[in-house]
Amino acid sequence: MVLRRKVNGRPGFTEGDRQLFSGPRKITVSRAKFWINFSAAVFLCFFIDVLEFLIFGWLGSGLLTMVVVLSSIGIVDKLLF
């Protein structure tokens, strides 16, 4: 994205980019709800990863790693963001 902007003669980082990466968060969650969701995400990730190891473990570490990472990202995305 930055290279495309530079090629078109625009600045690489806009004020909107700076606000997105270093500005205040727009999402507000109570501490209790965060810790409940965080605990659920840890439990679900562990449980799903054990099942994935049993199912995909024999297929090799590359496939197992990809499946574990993608499923964990999905769980964390749904519960925490």
Buried (B, 14 or more C-beta within 10 A) or exposed (E): EEEEBEEEEEEEEEEEBEEEEEEEEEEEEEEEEEEEBEEEBEEBBEEBBEEBEEEBEEEEEEEBEEBBEEBBEEBBEEBEE
